Amino acid sequence: MKIQKSSELSAFGGINFVFEFLEANQIGNLIESNLPRLSKQSRYNWKDLMYSLMSIYMCGGDCIEDLGSHLKPHFIKNPFLKMPSPDTVLRRLGQLSQPNKVCQTERGVVEHVYNDNLYQFNLQLLKLLGVFNSKEITVDYDNTIIPSEKSDCSMTYKRFKGYQPGVATINEKHILYLENRGGNSDAKSFQHHTLERIFQDLETELSKKPDHFRADAASYQYKVIKLLEQKVKYFYIGCRNSYIEKHFTDIKSWESIIDTTGQTIEVGEITIEPFVRQSKKDNTLPQQYRLIVKRKPNN
């Protein structure tokens, strides 16, 4: 056995396999062609900046300062990138920012703030990776609360400050759309506008309608349902009990099944006709939908 000692060995050499994959799929070129042009005097290009930012989290870091304190000595001779300082990365990322958009609900007085920066770049990335060539396209949408003490945070309904972004994924693997929202913007507010933006740009990349769309009870809205009828083949929307509990007694047949936790639950279904008042206001006929209800015995 021959043992070689070298001062150039790196504890983070495994990240090079990630860089090789990115380069083989032309991700570096996509970054350069879709982000703002930098001056010729810039020492670092966008690929250096994005690869460095990615390295933090793939090498076990959790903050931008890890670039200077832990990673940079190991990346001095890396063939894929020149690693900048944390200040350089933050300054360049700040140049990508766009002004927030502000709006109000019809009856509300609270300002809702959102931002959907870099969505077009993300679409190009998914297209390059062949995501839109999948046999079936399933879009999931949900909002989640991210606690934060940043200066622009607002109070959430859970009584702490943070953000409440809306996120759409495609085929449960890829981020399709990310819209950051203020913490005071609940999931129901302006959701049909958010979904309109998603489907409008998605139509330019797909030759067909998405096969499936799934969302929770925050999407149980007349405007959202009417939009989905036009944009997708099938949609699955959660319903709050308070909306449809009057229909529970109409279910006569229940089927026992085993759920994913191993518990026995009962499932029943009926056909309902919701949004009658809204349909009359729009001079359209109410549509019928299949309602699935599940229950389990209590103690």
C-alpha positions in Angstrom: 0.0 0.0 0.0 1.3 3.4 -1.0 0.1 6.3 1.1 0.3 9.8 -0.3 0.1 12.9 1.8 -1.0 16.1 0.3 -1.9 19.5 1.6 -4.5 19.9 -1.2 -6.8 17.2 0.0 -10.2 18.7 0.9 -12.8 17.5 3.4 -15.5 18.8 1.0 -14.3 17.2 -2.2 -17.6 15.4 -2.6 -19.2 18.6 -3.7 -17.4 18.2 -7.0 -19.7 15.4 -8.0 -22.6 17.9 -7.7 -20.7 20.5 -9.8 -20.0 17.9 -12.5 -23.7 17.1 -12.7 -24.6 20.8 -13.0 -22.0 21.4 -15.7 -23.1 18.3 -17.6 -26.6 19.7 -17.7 -25.5 23.2 -18.7 -26.9 24.7 -15.4 -23.9 27.1 -15.2 -24.6 28.5 -18.7 -28.3 28.9 -17.8 -27.4 30.9 -14.7 -25.2 33.2 -16.7 -27.7 33.8 -19.5 -30.8 34.5 -17.3 -29.3 36.7 -14.5 -28.4 40.4 -15.0 -25.2 41.0 -16.9 -22.2 41.9 -14.6 -19.5 44.3 -15.5 -16.3 43.1 -17.2 -14.3 44.1 -14.2 -16.2 41.7 -11.9 -13.9 39.1 -10.5 -16.7 36.6 -9.9 -19.5 35.6 -12.3 -23.0 34.5 -11.4 -22.0 30.8 -11.6 -19.3 31.4 -8.9 -21.9 33.1 -6.7 -24.6 30.6 -7.0 -22.3 27.5 -6.8 -20.8 29.0 -3.7 -24.2 29.7 -2.1 -25.2 26.1 -2.9 -22.0 24.8 -1.3 -22.8 26.2 2.1 -25.9 24.0 2.6 -24.5 20.9 0.8 -21.4 21.0 2.9 -23.2 21.2 6.2 -23.3 25.0 6.7 -26.2 27.1 7.8 -25.2 30.7 7.2 -23.5 32.8 4.6 -20.5 33.4 6.9 -19.5 29.8 6.6 -18.0 30.7 3.2 -15.2 32.6 4.8 -14.8 30.8 8.1 -15.0 27.2 6.9 -15.2 26.6 3.1 -13.0 29.0 1.3 -9.6 27.4 2.3 -10.8 24.1 0.8 -12.0 25.7 -2.5 -8.9 27.7 -3.4 -8.0 25.4 -6.3 -11.4 24.1 -7.1 -11.7 23.7 -10.9 -15.4 24.6 -11.0 -15.6 27.9 -9.3 -13.8 30.8 -7.6 -15.3 31.2 -4.2 -16.1 34.9 -3.2 -16.3 36.3 0.3 -19.6 36.4 2.2 -19.9 40.1 1.7 -19.6 39.8 -2.1 -22.3 37.1 -2.2 -24.7 39.2 -0.2 -24.0 42.3 -2.2 -24.6 40.5 -5.5 -27.8 38.8 -4.3 -29.1 42.2 -3.2 -28.8 43.3 -6.9 -31.3 40.5 -7.8 -34.0 42.0 -5.6 -37.2 43.4 -7.0 -39.8 45.8 -5.4 -42.6 44.1 -3.5 -46.1 44.3 -4.8 -48.8 45.6 -2.5 -52.6 44.9 -2.7 -55.7 44.8 -0.6 -58.7 42.5 -0.4 -62.1 43.9 -1.5 -63.3 44.4 2.0 -60.1 44.6 3.9 -57.9 47.5 5.0 -54.7 45.5 5.7 -52.0 45.7 3.0 -50.8 42.4 1.6 -47.2 42.2 0.3 -45.9 39.6 -2.0 -43.0 39.0 -4.4 -42.5 36.4 -7.1 -38.9 37.2 -8.2 -36.9 34.8 -10.5 -40.0 32.7 -11.4 -39.1 32.8 -15.1 -35.6 31.6 -14.4 -36.9 28.7 -12.4 -39.2 27.7 -15.4 -36.2 27.7 -17.7 -34.3 25.5 -15.2 -37.1 23.0 -15.0 -37.4 23.0 -18.8 -33.6 22.3 -19.2 -33.9 19.4 -16.8 -36.7 17.8 -18.8 -39.3 18.1 -16.0 -42.1 19.2 -18.4 -41.6 16.1 -20.5 -43.0 13.8 -17.8 -45.8 11.5 -18.8 -48.1 13.0 -16.2 -47.9 16.5 -14.5 -49.2 16.9 -11.0 -49.1 20.3 -9.4 -49.4 20.7 -5.6 -50.0 24.1 -3.9 -49.7 25.0 -0.3 -48.8 27.9 2.0 -46.6 27.6 5.0 -45.5 29.9 7.9 -41.8 30.6 8.4 -41.1 32.3 11.7 -38.7 35.2 11.5 -37.6 38.4 13.3 -36.7 40.3 10.1 -37.6 44.0 10.0 -40.2 43.5 7.3 -42.0 40.6 8.9 -45.7 40.9 10.0 -47.8 39.1 12.5 -49.2 35.7 11.5 -52.5 34.2 12.6 -50.4 32.0 15.0 -49.5 35.1 16.9 -45.8 35.3 16.0 -44.0 37.2 13.3 -42.8 35.7 10.0 -43.6 35.1 6.4 -46.3 32.9 4.8 -45.0 32.0 1.3 -47.1 30.1 -1.3 -45.3 27.2 -2.9 -46.2 25.1 -5.9 -44.4 21.9 -6.6 -44.5 19.7 -9.7 -44.6 15.9 -9.4 -43.7 16.2 -5.7 -40.0 16.6 -6.6 -39.4 20.1 -8.1 -40.3 23.6 -7.0 -42.4 25.1 -9.7 -43.3 28.4 -8.1 -42.4 30.3 -5.0 -44.2 33.5 -4.0 -43.1 35.1 -0.8 -45.9 36.7 1.2 -46.1 38.7 4.4 -47.1 36.8 7.5 -50.5 38.6 7.7 -51.4 37.3 4.2 -53.4 34.2 4.9 -53.5 31.3 2.4 -57.0 32.2 1.1 -56.3 35.9 0.2 -55.6 36.4 -3.5 -55.0 32.7 -4.0 -56.8 32.7 -7.4 -54.5 35.5 -8.6 -51.4 33.5 -7.5 -52.7 30.4 -9.3 -53.4 32.5 -12.4 -49.8 33.5 -12.5 -48.7 29.9 -12.2 -50.9 28.5 -14.9 -50.3 31.5 -17.3 -46.6 30.8 -17.5 -46.9 27.1 -17.2 -49.1 27.0 -20.3 -46.1 28.4 -22.3 -44.0 25.4 -21.4 -46.6 22.6 -21.6 -48.3 21.3 -24.7 -51.3 20.1 -22.6 -53.1 20.9 -19.4 -51.6 19.6 -16.2 -53.1 16.2 -15.3 -53.7 16.8 -11.6 -53.9 19.7 -9.1 -54.0 19.2 -5.3 -54.4 21.7 -2.5 -55.8 22.0 1.0 -59.0 23.6 2.3 -57.7 27.2 1.7 -58.4 26.6 -2.0 -62.0 25.8 -1.4 -63.1 29.0 -3.0 -65.5 29.7 -5.9 -63.0 31.7 -8.0 -60.3 29.1 -7.5 -62.5 26.2 -8.5 -63.7 28.0 -11.6 -60.1 28.7 -12.6 -59.1 25.1 -12.0 -61.9 23.9 -14.2 -60.3 25.7 -17.1 -56.6 25.0 -16.4 -56.3 21.3 -15.3 -57.9 18.0 -16.1 -58.6 16.9 -12.5 -58.3 18.7 -9.2 -58.5 17.6 -5.6 -59.4 20.2 -3.0 -59.7 19.8 0.8 -62.9 21.0 2.5 -63.3 22.3 6.0 -65.9 20.4 8.0 -67.7 23.7 8.7 -68.4 24.1 5.0 -69.8 20.7 4.2 -70.7 19.0 7.5 -74.4 19.5 6.6 -73.9 16.8 4.0 -72.4 14.2 6.3 -75.8 12.7 7.2 -76.5 12.2 3.5 -73.8 9.5 3.2 -75.5 6.1 3.6 -72.7 3.7 2.6 -69.3 3.6 4.3 -66.2 1.5 3.4 -63.6 0.5 5.9 -60.0 0.9 4.8 -56.5 1.0 6.5 -54.8 4.4 6.3 -51.1 5.0 6.0 -50.7 5.0 9.8 -52.3 1.5 10.1 -55.5 2.8 11.6 -58.9 1.6 10.3 -61.0 4.5 9.0 -64.3 4.6 7.1 -64.7 6.4 3.8 -67.9 7.5 2.1 -68.9 9.7 -0.8 -71.7 11.7 -2.2 -72.3 14.3 -4.9 -72.7 17.9 -3.8 -73.6 21.2 -5.5 -71.6 24.0 -3.7 -71.3 27.7 -4.5 -74.9 28.1 -5.6 -75.2 31.7 -4.5 -71.9 32.7 -6.3 -73.0 30.8 -9.5 -76.3 32.7 -9.6 -74.5 36.0 -9.2 -72.4 35.1 -12.2 -75.5 33.9 -14.2 -74.0 30.4 -14.5 -75.3 27.0 -13.5 -74.0 25.4 -10.3 -71.6 22.5 -10.9 -71.7 19.2 -9.1 -68.6 17.7 -7.4 -67.7 14.5 -5.8 -67.3 14.8 -2.0 -65.1 12.3 -0.2 -65.6 12.1 3.6 -63.5 10.0 6.0 -64.2 9.2 9.7 -62.9 7.1 12.5 -64.4 6.0 15.8 -63.5 8.0 18.9 -62.9 6.5 22.3 
